[in-house]
Amino acid sequence: MAGKSDRVKEPLDFVHQNAILCETISKELRCQKLCTTFSVNPFRKTHTLSGKPMSWHDHVEEKEDPNFLNIIHHAALEPTKKYTMPQTESQEIGWITTPLVTPDRTDIRLHYPRRHTEITKYMDAAWRLKEQTENM
């Protein structure tokens, strides 16, 4: 079985390592983007804490940022109002919530109201009487 002692370790080539380092740095600088606008992530829940009672900076009135408020309100919307189509497979179930047929109470094909006959009226009265006697 060949062990680690059989391998011959090559000497370090500082010229090639420097070339690799220069190439890595040039790729990082080429892909680096300077971000100067910062805001709160609207998709992350924030926990608000109450301020100190005698703190002066908690009571300073500042004007509201309408762009930030729009982002927060948009993030709080349900997916059907945010997007035109479902974004995941699980959103496809229940995406269209409007009924296919408008509910019509007069149509007996779709609406089955509760009907009472002599037998059902008798059994309702018997069950009510049985429940009353058991609860006493």
C-alpha positions as a LaTeX table, in Angstrom:
\begin{tabular}{lrrr}
\hline
Residue & $x$ (\AA) & $y$ (\AA) & $z$ (\AA) \\
\hline
Met1 & 0.00 & 0.00 & 0.00 \\
Ala2 & 1.40 & 3.36 & $-1.01$ \\
Gly3 & 1.80 & 5.76 & 1.87 \\
Lys4 & 2.61 & 9.41 & 2.14 \\
Ser5 & 6.33 & 8.67 & 2.19 \\
Asp6 & 6.25 & 7.55 & $-1.49$ \\
Arg7 & 5.13 & 10.98 & $-2.76$ \\
Val8 & 7.73 & 13.48 & $-3.76$ \\
Lys9 & 6.86 & 16.98 & $-2.63$ \\
Glu10 & 7.45 & 19.57 & $-5.34$ \\
Pro11 & 9.14 & 22.79 & $-4.28$ \\
Leu12 & 6.93 & 25.91 & $-4.08$ \\
Asp13 & 7.03 & 28.05 & $-7.19$ \\
Phe14 & 6.59 & 31.62 & $-5.93$ \\
Val15 & 6.17 & 33.03 & $-9.45$ \\
His16 & 3.15 & 30.84 & $-10.20$ \\
Gln17 & 1.63 & 31.45 & $-6.76$ \\
Asn18 & 2.01 & 35.19 & $-7.27$ \\
Ala19 & 0.33 & 34.91 & $-10.69$ \\
Ile20 & $-2.59$ & 32.99 & $-9.13$ \\
Leu21 & $-2.89$ & 35.59 & $-6.37$ \\
Cys22 & $-2.86$ & 38.47 & $-8.90$ \\
Glu23 & $-5.54$ & 36.73 & $-11.00$ \\
Thr24 & $-7.73$ & 36.12 & $-7.92$ \\
Ile25 & $-7.46$ & 39.76 & $-6.82$ \\
Ser26 & $-8.24$ & 41.05 & $-10.32$ \\
Lys27 & $-11.36$ & 38.82 & $-10.48$ \\
Glu28 & $-12.50$ & 40.05 & $-7.06$ \\
Leu29 & $-12.00$ & 43.69 & $-8.04$ \\
Arg30 & $-13.80$ & 43.17 & $-11.34$ \\
Cys31 & $-16.85$ & 41.60 & $-9.67$ \\
Gln32 & $-16.90$ & 43.87 & $-6.63$ \\
Lys33 & $-19.82$ & 46.27 & $-6.46$ \\
Leu34 & $-19.87$ & 49.26 & $-4.15$ \\
Cys35 & $-23.18$ & 49.53 & $-2.33$ \\
Thr36 & $-23.99$ & 52.96 & $-0.95$ \\
Thr37 & $-27.73$ & 52.68 & $-0.26$ \\
Phe38 & $-28.66$ & 50.78 & 2.88 \\
Ser39 & $-32.08$ & 49.91 & 4.25 \\
Val40 & $-33.76$ & 47.40 & 6.53 \\
Asn41 & $-34.54$ & 44.01 & 5.03 \\
Pro42 & $-38.36$ & 44.07 & 4.65 \\
Phe43 & $-38.58$ & 40.26 & 4.59 \\
Arg44 & $-37.10$ & 39.84 & 8.05 \\
Lys45 & $-39.16$ & 40.28 & 11.19 \\
Thr46 & $-37.94$ & 43.07 & 13.41 \\
His47 & $-38.44$ & 43.21 & 17.13 \\
Thr48 & $-39.13$ & 46.67 & 18.43 \\
Leu49 & $-37.96$ & 47.60 & 21.88 \\
Ser50 & $-39.24$ & 50.45 & 23.95 \\
Gly51 & $-36.82$ & 53.29 & 24.52 \\
Lys52 & $-35.56$ & 54.78 & 27.72 \\
Pro53 & $-38.10$ & 57.09 & 29.38 \\
Met54 & $-35.79$ & 60.09 & 29.80 \\
Ser55 & $-33.98$ & 59.76 & 26.47 \\
Trp56 & $-34.18$ & 62.87 & 24.31 \\
His57 & $-33.45$ & 61.11 & 20.98 \\
Asp58 & $-36.48$ & 58.82 & 21.30 \\
His59 & $-38.83$ & 61.80 & 21.25 \\
Val60 & $-37.33$ & 63.60 & 18.26 \\
Glu61 & $-39.79$ & 63.81 & 15.38 \\
Glu62 & $-38.36$ & 62.68 & 12.05 \\
Lys63 & $-40.05$ & 62.73 & 8.66 \\
Glu64 & $-41.15$ & 59.40 & 7.25 \\
Asp65 & $-39.46$ & 57.83 & 4.26 \\
Pro66 & $-42.26$ & 56.97 & 1.79 \\
Asn67 & $-40.05$ & 54.57 & $-0.19$ \\
Phe68 & $-39.26$ & 52.56 & 2.94 \\
Leu69 & $-42.93$ & 52.47 & 3.95 \\
Asn70 & $-43.92$ & 51.23 & 0.48 \\
Ile71 & $-41.33$ & 48.45 & 0.69 \\
Ile72 & $-42.55$ & 47.38 & 4.14 \\
His73 & $-46.22$ & 47.43 & 3.09 \\
His74 & $-45.45$ & 45.52 & $-0.11$ \\
Ala75 & $-43.57$ & 42.84 & 1.84 \\
Ala76 & $-46.55$ & 42.40 & 4.17 \\
Leu77 & $-48.98$ & 41.68 & 1.31 \\
Glu78 & $-50.17$ & 38.16 & 0.59 \\
Pro79 & $-48.57$ & 36.45 & $-2.43$ \\
Thr80 & $-51.62$ & 36.80 & $-4.69$ \\
Lys81 & $-51.38$ & 40.59 & $-4.42$ \\
Lys82 & $-47.59$ & 40.70 & $-4.80$ \\
Tyr83 & $-47.21$ & 38.48 & $-7.85$ \\
Thr84 & $-49.28$ & 37.81 & $-10.95$ \\
Met85 & $-48.37$ & 34.11 & $-11.09$ \\
Pro86 & $-47.49$ & 31.62 & $-8.31$ \\
Gln87 & $-43.76$ & 31.57 & $-7.51$ \\
Thr88 & $-43.56$ & 28.02 & $-6.11$ \\
Glu89 & $-45.33$ & 24.72 & $-6.66$ \\
Ser90 & $-47.04$ & 24.91 & $-3.28$ \\
Gln91 & $-48.51$ & 28.33 & $-4.13$ \\
Glu92 & $-50.31$ & 26.85 & $-7.13$ \\
Ile93 & $-52.73$ & 25.13 & $-4.77$ \\
Gly94 & $-55.29$ & 27.73 & $-3.80$ \\
Trp95 & $-53.88$ & 30.51 & $-6.03$ \\
Ile96 & $-57.20$ & 31.07 & $-7.80$ \\
Thr97 & $-59.74$ & 31.53 & $-5.03$ \\
Thr98 & $-62.71$ & 32.77 & $-7.05$ \\
Pro99 & $-65.43$ & 30.10 & $-7.36$ \\
Leu100 & $-65.96$ & 28.60 & $-10.81$ \\
Val101 & $-69.73$ & 28.87 & $-10.46$ \\
Thr102 & $-71.45$ & 31.71 & $-8.64$ \\
Pro103 & $-73.32$ & 30.35 & $-5.62$ \\
Asp104 & $-77.07$ & 30.50 & $-6.19$ \\
Arg105 & $-79.27$ & 29.47 & $-3.26$ \\
Thr106 & $-82.30$ & 28.97 & $-5.50$ \\
Asp107 & $-80.57$ & 26.39 & $-7.70$ \\
Ile108 & $-81.38$ & 22.96 & $-6.21$ \\
Arg109 & $-78.57$ & 21.28 & $-8.18$ \\
Leu110 & $-75.89$ & 23.01 & $-6.10$ \\
His111 & $-77.66$ & 23.91 & $-2.87$ \\
Tyr112 & $-79.06$ & 21.20 & $-0.62$ \\
Pro113 & $-80.88$ & 22.84 & 2.27 \\
Arg114 & $-81.58$ & 20.88 & 5.43 \\
Arg115 & $-84.96$ & 19.24 & 5.20 \\
His116 & $-87.03$ & 17.98 & 8.09 \\
Thr117 & $-89.32$ & 15.00 & 7.85 \\
Glu118 & $-91.36$ & 13.35 & 10.59 \\
Ile119 & $-88.54$ & 10.91 & 11.42 \\
Thr120 & $-85.82$ & 13.58 & 11.63 \\
Lys121 & $-88.04$ & 15.83 & 13.78 \\
Tyr122 & $-88.74$ & 12.92 & 16.13 \\
Met123 & $-85.03$ & 11.97 & 16.41 \\
Asp124 & $-84.01$ & 15.62 & 17.01 \\
Ala125 & $-86.47$ & 15.83 & 19.87 \\
Ala126 & $-85.34$ & 12.46 & 21.26 \\
Trp127 & $-81.64$ & 13.44 & 21.19 \\
Arg128 & $-82.36$ & 16.80 & 22.83 \\
Leu129 & $-84.33$ & 15.04 & 25.58 \\
Lys130 & $-81.54$ & 12.47 & 26.08 \\
Glu131 & $-78.88$ & 15.23 & 26.35 \\
Gln132 & $-81.00$ & 17.15 & 28.85 \\
Thr133 & $-81.50$ & 14.10 & 31.05 \\
Glu134 & $-77.78$ & 13.22 & 30.97 \\
Asn135 & $-76.72$ & 16.73 & 31.93 \\
Met136 & $-78.98$ & 16.86 & 34.99 \\
\hline
\end{tabular}
